Amino acid sequence: MNKNARGQAILLRLKNSFSTRMIFVYSFIAFIPIIIFFVLSVIFIGKNSRKELYESVTDSLSSDVRHISDAYESMQLPYLVIRQNDRLMLFLTIPEERNPDEIIETTLSEVTTMEQILSVTQLYAIRIFFNSSAIPERWPIFLNKNRAEVSLLDEWEYNYRADFMGNAENLKLPSVCMTRKLSRSGRDVGYLQICVKMTDFFPFLYTRNDVDQQTFVFNIHDGSFSQIRDEKIDEVQVPLSKKDGELFEKLYSNGGRNSRKPNSVPLSFGRSLVCWETVPQMDLVVFRVNSLRKNILGIFYAVIVALFVLILSTFIFFTVVKFFTLRMTNGIYSIMNGMKTVQGGNVDVLIPVNGHGEVGEAQHAFNDMTLKLKNQMLQIKQEQELIADTELKAMQNQINAHFLYNVLETIRMQAVIADQEEIAESIMTLGKMMRYCLRWRVHEVTLAQEVEYIQSYIHILNVRNDYTITLNVSIPEELMTHSIPKMLVQPIVENAFVHGIEPLAKDASIHLYTEVDEANGKLWLCVKDTGLGMPEEKLLSLRNYLANRTYERETEGSIGVKNIQQRLFMFYGDSYVVHVETTVNEGTLVKIPVPLALKKGEPDADCNS
């Protein structure tokens, strides 16, 4: 037997052994603990059912109390608004100091305000009872205090009916009424009544008709313990017996103002879980009652269902376990073979995806991993080529022999016809440019450094030409510290000179500015010249050329616009595309996008020195 055949035989033997062990383990898990599992399931179902019942009682109680608290807050807010309305309070205090027209105008204005509050809230009524006879009544909001004996009312009244409203039955519905005295500077000016309909304040008392789940609300006032109810509540709730009411009062007295832990107590309609919570600002105590009858039946039915499901699941499990075990192991071994191939150096391997669930996802993940690994290797190779190409062109840019010859010849002529200061300035400018370019290991600079280099470049151009190029820089100071790739803007300025301005050989200008696109998180670096421009067909060809993601090495020895676009794609992504606009005989605008949230850069000493 050769080496390959022996290796395959060993792999097959290991595979069969692994599959057999898995089936044995599954069988052991299925058969041996089945009885223990059933017993634990029964215990768990019982505890879980009781836990759910406890949570249901406390959650329902919290929901009901929260609704009461929200309704209370909805009544407090307009009270505070009215109480802090200095114009209204002053009007109620000294209405006699106003003329009749002012009284009517103020009354109508305040009534309108109250009506607006009523229209946007669940409040049923707002009534202001005033003492002064100088204020006219404006039903149903502005009323004279003599209309009702409001001074005899408690702060909170339940099932309150405004019988003084006469025949207006829609204004006399049972409500929760808050009555408070109004005063200003120690002087009583009247009473404020804010009402919410009982059905809105206690909706849970009117909607449940289930003896197993009920809520009861009691008012504690002057030591008395009275249940809140009316005819409609009696229609949907099982009435509490006198004995049940006394039991609730005893629970409250012995258990404290709040008991969120349900107590099991015997009531007239069966043993039930009871918990309660007070609403202290309204002297209310809310009792939540859930019968245990359904809980006991639910546990019994749950045990029967659990037993049936357990037996059925066991049968199905043994029917399919072998099939899925073998299928899963086949998928695992395909991944293992693929990993060995990658380990040998071949990243082009793709394994067939024939598994399901986690195994299928692992096969997909393996194929995705190899594809990403291959792409990353290619990207690293292209990035290294691009960096090397860019570094070489950065050293060559603007420093070719013809350019240096022209510059040095210009400096020589200046030495003959000009003072030494001008020669020194030209030499200094040239030195800055050379240091900026030859610092090729610095890949990022601040926008200020790039602009300074461009200014030096334009200065040299103006020295060597007999016409003037004006550089206008309109960039906010706070953007000057943003980091950008080196030689990102200067090549565009060079193109503007070479292709747009130099053919005209006359005075021209280049405008360098920025545009902020906060919606897309981009900062546009804009270069606009007043040069020759280009025809439409050439512009379309340039745009298509820039949109092509294919990497190519430029052969002209300078950093061209294609190189800039390739670096934008590599550093920032496909959405960062150079934008070009042009008009023949008017000029060209080139916009370079970079991320708006760029990191702040520190000026590089070697680039600035």
C-alpha positions in Angstrom: 0.0 0.0 0.0 1.5 3.4 -1.0 1.7 6.4 1.2 -1.4 8.3 -0.2 -3.6 5.2 0.1 -2.5 4.6 3.6 -3.2 8.2 4.6 -6.7 8.0 3.0 -7.4 4.8 4.9 -6.3 6.4 8.2 -8.5 9.4 7.5 -11.5 7.2 6.7 -11.0 5.1 9.9 -10.8 8.3 12.0 -13.9 9.6 10.3 -15.9 6.5 11.0 -14.7 6.3 14.5 -15.7 9.9 15.2 -19.1 9.4 13.7 -19.7 6.3 15.8 -18.6 8.1 19.0 -21.0 10.9 18.3 -23.9 8.5 17.7 -23.1 6.7 21.0 -22.9 10.0 22.9 -26.3 11.1 21.5 -27.8 7.7 22.4 -26.5 7.9 25.9 -27.9 11.4 26.4 -31.3 10.3 25.0 -31.8 7.0 26.8 -30.2 7.2 30.3 -31.4 10.6 31.6 -34.9 10.4 30.1 -36.7 9.7 33.4 -34.6 12.2 35.3 -35.2 14.8 32.6 -39.0 14.2 32.7 -39.0 14.6 36.5 -37.0 17.8 36.3 -39.3 19.1 33.5 -42.3 18.6 35.8 -40.6 20.5 38.6 -39.4 23.2 36.3 -42.9 23.6 34.7 -44.5 24.0 38.1 -41.9 26.5 39.3 -42.0 28.4 36.1 -45.8 28.5 36.0 -45.9 29.9 39.5 -43.1 32.4 38.7 -45.0 33.6 35.6 -48.2 33.9 37.7 -46.3 36.0 40.3 -44.8 38.1 37.6 -48.2 38.6 36.0 -49.7 39.8 39.2 -46.9 42.2 40.0 -46.6 43.4 36.4 -50.4 44.0 36.2 -50.3 45.9 39.5 -47.4 48.0 38.3 -49.2 48.8 35.1 -52.4 49.9 36.9 -50.5 52.0 39.4 -48.4 53.5 36.6 -51.6 54.5 34.8 -53.0 56.2 37.9 -49.7 58.0 38.4 -49.7 59.1 34.8 -53.3 60.4 35.1 -52.3 62.2 38.3 -49.4 63.9 36.5 -51.7 64.9 33.7 -53.8 66.8 36.2 -50.8 68.3 38.0 -49.3 69.9 34.9 -52.2 72.1 34.0 -52.6 73.0 37.7 -49.0 74.2 37.7 -49.5 76.0 34.4 -52.5 77.8 35.7 -51.0 78.5 39.1 -47.9 80.1 37.5 -50.0 82.2 35.1 -49.2 85.6 36.6 -51.6 87.3 34.3 -54.5 85.1 35.2 -53.7 85.2 39.0 -53.4 89.0 38.9 -56.7 89.2 37.0 -58.5 87.0 39.6 -57.0 89.0 42.5 -57.8 92.6 41.4 -60.3 92.5 38.5 -61.9 95.8 39.6 -58.8 97.7 38.5 -59.6 96.8 34.8 -62.2 98.3 32.6 -65.0 96.1 31.2 -63.4 95.6 27.9 -60.2 94.4 29.5 -62.1 92.0 31.7 -64.0 90.5 28.8 -60.8 90.3 26.7 -58.9 88.6 29.5 -61.7 86.2 30.3 -62.1 85.1 26.7 -58.3 84.7 26.3 -57.9 82.6 29.4 -61.0 80.5 28.5 -59.5 79.8 25.1 -56.2 78.7 26.7 -58.2 76.3 29.0 -60.1 74.9 26.0 -56.8 74.3 24.2 -55.4 72.4 27.2 -58.6 70.3 27.3 -58.3 69.5 23.6 -54.8 68.1 23.8 -55.1 66.2 27.1 -57.3 63.5 28.6 -58.7 66.0 31.0 -62.5 66.0 31.2 -63.0 69.5 32.7 -61.2 72.5 34.1 -63.2 74.9 36.2 -62.1 78.1 37.9 -64.3 79.4 40.7 -63.6 83.0 41.5 -64.7 85.2 44.4 -65.1 88.6 42.6 -68.4 89.6 41.2 -66.6 91.8 38.7 -65.6 88.8 36.6 -68.3 87.5 34.2 -69.0 83.8 34.2 -67.9 81.9 31.1 -69.4 78.4 31.2 -68.2 75.8 31.7 -64.8 77.1 32.8 -65.1 80.5 34.5 -67.7 80.1 37.3 -68.7 82.1 40.4 -67.8 80.4 43.6 -71.5 80.6 44.7 -72.4 78.0 41.9 -71.1 75.1 44.0 -70.0 74.5 47.6 -66.4 73.8 46.5 -65.0 74.8 49.9 -66.6 71.7 51.3 -65.0 69.3 48.9 -62.0 67.2 49.7 -58.9 67.7 47.6 -59.7 64.4 45.8 -63.2 63.3 45.1 -64.1 60.1 43.3 -67.3 59.5 41.3 -67.8 63.2 41.4 -70.7 64.7 39.5 -71.0 68.4 38.7 -74.7 68.6 39.5 -74.6 72.4 39.4 -74.2 72.2 35.6 -77.9 72.0 35.2 -79.2 70.2 32.1 -75.7 69.7 30.5 -75.6 66.0 31.2 -72.4 65.6 29.2 -70.6 67.8 31.8 -71.9 65.8 34.7 -70.3 62.4 34.1 -68.6 60.6 37.0 -65.1 61.8 37.3 -62.0 62.0 39.5 -62.0 65.6 40.7 -59.1 67.6 42.2 -60.1 70.8 43.9 -57.5 73.2 45.2 -57.6 76.7 46.6 -56.0 79.5 44.5 -54.2 82.4 46.3 -51.9 85.2 45.4 -49.7 87.1 47.9 -51.6 85.5 50.8 -55.0 86.5 49.3 -57.6 83.8 48.4 -58.8 84.4 44.9 -60.9 81.3 44.3 -60.7 77.5 43.6 -59.4 75.4 40.7 -61.1 72.2 39.7 -59.5 69.7 37.3 -61.4 66.5 36.4 -60.7 63.3 34.6 -63.5 60.9 33.7 -63.6 57.8 35.9 -63.3 55.6 32.8 -60.1 57.4 31.8 -58.6 57.5 35.2 -59.4 53.8 36.1 -59.8 52.1 32.7 -58.8 48.7 34.2 -61.8 48.8 36.5 -64.2 49.0 33.5 -62.6 46.6 31.0 -61.9 43.4 32.9 -64.6 40.8 33.4 -62.6 37.8 34.6 -62.9 36.5 38.1 -59.4 35.1 37.9 -57.8 38.5 37.3 -59.2 41.6 38.9 -58.1 44.9 40.3 -59.7 46.7 43.2 -59.1 50.3 44.3 -59.7 51.6 47.8 -59.7 55.2 49.1 -58.2 55.7 52.5 -59.6 58.9 54.1 -59.9 59.8 57.7 -59.2 56.2 58.7 -62.0 54.8 56.6 -61.3 52.1 53.9 -63.8 52.5 51.1 -63.8 50.8 47.7 -64.1 52.9 44.6 -66.9 51.7 42.4 -70.0 52.7 40.5 -72.7 51.0 38.5 -70.5 50.3 35.4 -67.8 48.8 37.6 -70.3 46.5 39.2 -71.3 45.3 35.7 -67.8 44.1 34.8 -66.3 43.0 38.2 -67.3 40.4 40.7 -68.4 42.4 43.8 -66.3 41.9 46.8 -68.0 40.4 49.8 -67.9 42.3 53.1 -65.5 39.6 54.4 -63.2 40.0 51.4 -63.1 43.8 52.0 -62.2 43.3 55.7 -59.5 40.9 54.7 -58.0 43.5 52.3 -58.1 46.1 55.0 -56.4 43.6 57.4 -53.7 42.8 54.8 -53.0 46.5 54.3 -52.8 47.1 58.1 -50.5 44.2 58.8 -48.4 44.2 55.6 -47.7 47.9 55.2 -48.4 50.5 52.5 -46.9 48.3 49.8 -46.5 44.6 49.2 -45.3 43.7 45.8 -44.7 40.1 46.9 -48.0 38.3 46.3 -49.7 36.7 49.3 -51.8 33.6 48.9 -55.1 34.2 50.7 -58.6 32.6 50.7 -61.3 34.8 49.1 -64.9 34.1 48.5 -64.2 33.2 44.9 -61.3 30.9 45.7 -57.7 31.0 46.9 -55.9 33.8 45.2 -52.6 35.7 45.0 -53.0 39.3 46.3 -50.5 42.2 46.2 -51.0 45.9 46.6 -49.4 49.3 46.2 -50.4 52.7 47.4 -50.6 56.0 45.5 -49.8 58.2 48.5 -50.4 61.6 46.8 -54.0 60.5 46.3 -54.6 58.3 49.4 -55.3 55.3 47.1 -54.4 51.7 47.6 -54.6 49.3 44.5 -55.1 45.6 45.1 -54.3 43.1 42.3 -56.0 39.7 42.6 -55.2 36.5 40.6 -56.9 33.2 41.2 -54.8 30.1 41.6 -57.4 27.9 39.9 -56.2 28.4 36.4 -52.6 28.0 37.6 -53.2 24.5 39.0 -55.0 23.4 35.8 -52.3 25.0 33.7 -49.6 23.0 35.5 -51.5 19.7 35.0 -52.0 20.3 31.3 -48.4 21.5 30.9 -47.1 18.2 32.4 -49.3 16.1 30.1 -48.1 18.1 27.0 -44.5 17.9 28.2 -44.7 14.1 28.5 -46.2 13.8 25.1 -43.6 16.1 23.5 -40.8 14.3 25.3 -41.8 10.9 24.0 -42.4 12.2 20.4 -39.2 14.1 20.4 -37.2 11.1 21.5 -38.7 8.9 18.8 -37.9 11.5 16.1 -34.5 12.1 17.5 -33.5 8.4 17.1 -34.9 8.4 13.6 -32.7 11.2 12.3 -29.7 11.3 14.5 -27.5 9.0 12.4 -28.3 10.8 9.1 -27.5 14.2 10.4 -24.4 13.0 12.3 -22.9 11.6 9.2 -23.9 14.6 7.1 -22.4 17.0 9.6 -19.1 15.0 9.9 -18.8 15.0 6.1 -19.0 18.8 6.1 -16.4 19.1 8.9 -14.0 16.9 7.0 -14.4 18.9 3.9 -13.3 22.0 5.9 -10.4 20.1 7.3 -9.2 19.1 3.9 -9.5 22.7 2.7 -7.5 24.0 5.6 -4.7 21.6 4.8 -4.7 22.8 1.2 -4.4 26.5 2.4 -1.7 25.5 4.8 0.2 24.2 1.9 0.2 27.7 0.3 -2.7 27.4 -2.1 -5.3 30.1 -1.4 -7.4 29.4 -4.6 -9.2 26.5 -2.9 -13.0 26.5 -2.6 -14.8 23.7 -0.9 -18.4 22.7 -1.9 -21.1 23.9 0.4 -23.3 20.9 1.0 -23.9 21.3 4.7 -26.7 23.0 6.6 -26.8 25.0 9.8 -23.5 25.7 11.6 -21.6 23.3 9.3 -22.9 25.1 6.2 -22.1 28.5 7.7 -18.6 27.2 8.5 -18.1 26.1 4.8 -19.4 29.5 3.6 -17.1 31.2 6.1 -14.1 29.1 4.9 -14.7 30.1 1.3 -15.2 33.7 2.3 -11.9 33.6 4.2 -10.0 32.2 1.2 -11.5 34.8 -1.1 -10.7 37.7 1.3 -7.2 36.3 1.9 -6.6 36.3 -1.8 -8.0 39.8 -2.3 -6.0 41.1 0.6 -2.8 39.7 -0.8 -3.6 41.3 -4.1 -4.5 44.6 -2.5 -1.3 44.6 -0.4 0.7 44.0 -3.6 -1.1 46.8 -5.4 -0.8 49.1 -2.4 3.0 48.5 -2.3 3.3 49.2 -6.0 1.2 52.3 -5.7 3.2 53.6 -2.7 6.5 52.8 -4.5 5.3 54.5 -7.7 4.0 57.5 -5.7 7.3 57.9 -3.8 9.3 57.8 -7.0 7.1 60.3 -8.7 7.1 62.5 -5.6 10.9 62.7 -5.9 10.8 63.3 -9.6 7.9 65.8 -9.5 8.9 69.3 -10.5 12.5 68.4 -10.2 13.3 67.2 -13.7 16.3 68.5 -15.4 14.5 70.9 -17.7 12.6 72.5 -14.7 15.8 72.9 -12.6 17.6 74.3 -15.6 15.0 77.0 -16.2 14.8 77.8 -12.5 18.6 78.1 -12.1 18.8 80.2 -15.3 16.2 82.5 -13.9 18.0 82.9 -10.6 21.3 83.6 -12.6 19.5 86.4 -14.6 18.1 87.8 -11.3 21.7 87.9 -9.9 22.6 90.2 -12.9 19.6 92.5 -13.0 18.2 92.4 -9.4 19.2 92.9 -5.8 20.3 89.9 -3.7 17.1 89.9 -1.7 15.1 88.7 -4.6 17.7 86.0 -5.4 17.6 84.9 -1.8 13.8 84.6 -1.9 13.9 82.5 -5.0 16.5 80.2 -3.7 14.6 79.9 -0.4 11.4 79.0 -2.3 13.2 76.5 -4.4 14.7 74.9 -1.3 11.3 74.6 0.3 10.0 72.8 -2.7 12.9 70.4 -2.9 12.7 69.5 0.8 8.9 69.0 0.5 9.3 66.7 -2.5 12.4 64.8 -1.4 10.8 64.0 2.0 9.3 61.0 0.3 8.8 58.8 3.4 6.2 61.2 4.7 2.9 60.1 3.2 0.6 62.5 5.1 0.8 66.2 5.6 -1.4 69.0 6.8 -3.5 70.9 4.4 -1.5 74.0 5.4 1.8 72.3 4.3 0.3 71.3 1.0 -0.9 74.9 0.4 2.5 76.3 1.4 4.1 74.0 -1.2 1.6 75.2 -3.9 2.4 78.8 -3.0 6.1 78.1 -3.5 5.3 76.4 -6.8 3.3 79.3 -8.1 6.0 81.7 -7.0 8.6 79.9 -9.1 6.3 79.8 -12.0 5.8 83.6 -11.8 9.6 84.1 -11.6 10.2 82.0 -14.8 7.3 83.3 -16.9 6.7 86.8 -18.3 3.1 86.7 -17.2 1.6 86.5 -13.7 -0.4 83.6 -12.1 -2.5 84.8 -9.1 -3.1 82.2 -6.4 -6.2 82.8 -4.3 -6.5 80.7 -1.2 -9.9 80.7 0.6 -9.6 77.9 3.2 -10.9 78.4 6.8 -8.1 78.4 9.4 -9.7 75.5 11.3 -9.4 73.2 8.2 -5.7 73.9 7.7 -4.7 71.3 10.3 -6.5 68.4 8.7 -4.2 65.6 7.4 -4.3 64.7 3.7 -2.2 62.4 1.6 1.0 64.2 0.4 1.0 65.6 -3.2 -2.8 65.4 -3.4 -3.6 68.9 -4.5 -0.4 70.2 -6.1 -0.6 67.9 -9.2 -4.0 69.4 -9.9 -2.5 72.9 -9.7 0.3 71.7 -12.0 -2.3 70.4 -14.5 -4.1 73.7 -14.4 -0.9 75.5 -15.3 0.4 73.0 -18.0 -2.9 72.3 -19.7 -5.0 75.5 -19.0 -2.8 78.5 -18.4 0.5 77.9 -20.2 -1.0 77.5 -23.7 -2.6 81.0 -23.3 0.6 82.5 -22.0 -1.1 85.4 -20.3 -2.1 86.5 -16.9 -4.4 84.1 -15.1 -5.6 83.0 -11.7 -6.0 79.8 -9.7 -8.5 79.7 -6.9 -7.9 77.1 -4.1 -10.9 76.7 -1.7 -12.9 74.1 0.2 -16.5 72.9 0.4 -18.0 71.1 3.4 -20.5 68.3 2.7 -21.7 67.4 6.2 -24.5 65.2 4.9 -22.1 62.8 3.3 -19.2 63.5 5.7 -16.9 64.8 2.9 -14.5 67.8 2.6 -14.0 68.9 -1.0 -10.6 70.4 -1.9 -11.3 72.6 -5.0 -8.9 73.9 -7.6 -10.4 76.3 -10.1 -8.4 78.0 -12.9 -9.2 80.6 -15.6 -7.4 78.8 -18.3 -8.2 77.2 -21.6 -10.7 74.6 -20.4 -11.5 71.4 -22.4 -14.2 70.2 -24.8 -17.1 68.0 -23.6 -15.9 64.8 -25.3 -12.5 65.1 -23.6 -14.1 65.8 -20.2 -16.3 62.6 -20.5 -13.2 60.6 -21.5 -11.4 61.9 -18.4 -14.3 61.1 -16.1 -14.5 57.5 -17.4 -10.8 57.1 -17.1 -10.9 58.2 -13.4 -13.8 55.9 -12.6 -11.9 52.8 -13.7 -10.7 50.9 -10.6 -8.0 49.1 -12.6 -4.6 50.0 -11.3 -2.1 51.3 -13.8 1.3 52.9 -13.6 1.6 56.3 -15.2 4.6 56.7 -17.5 5.0 60.5 -17.7 7.2 60.7 -14.6 4.8 62.9 -12.6 1.9 62.4 -10.2 -1.1 62.7 -12.4 -4.8 62.9 -11.7 -5.1 59.1 -12.2 -2.6 58.5 -9.4 -4.6 60.8 -7.1 -7.8 58.9 -7.9 -6.1 55.5 -7.3 -4.9 56.7 -3.9 -8.4 58.0 -3.0 -9.9 54.6 -3.8 -7.3 52.8 -1.8 -7.4 55.1 1.3 -11.1 56.0 1.5 -13.2 53.8 -0.7 -15.2 53.8 -4.0 -17.3 56.8 -3.1 -14.4 59.2 -3.2 -14.2 60.1 -6.8 -12.5 63.2 -8.2 -15.1 65.6 -9.8 -14.1 67.6 -12.9 -16.1 70.5 -14.4 -14.9 72.6 -17.3 -16.0 75.3 -19.8 -14.1 76.0 -23.0 -12.1 79.3 -22.8 -13.3 79.9 -19.3 -11.4 77.4 -17.2 -11.6 74.1 -15.3 -12.8 73.2 -11.7 -11.4 70.0 -10.1 -12.8 68.9 -6.7 -11.0 66.3 -4.6 -13.0 64.5 -1.8 -11.5 63.5 1.5 -13.3 62.5 4.7 -14.6 65.4 6.7 -13.8 63.8 10.0 -10.1 63.8 9.3 -7.6 63.5 12.1 -5.7 66.6 13.1 -2.1 66.7 11.9 1.0 68.3 13.3 3.2 70.2 10.9 6.2 68.2 9.8 9.3 70.1 10.6 11.2 68.7 7.6 8.4 69.7 5.2 8.1 73.3 6.6 11.8 74.1 7.2 
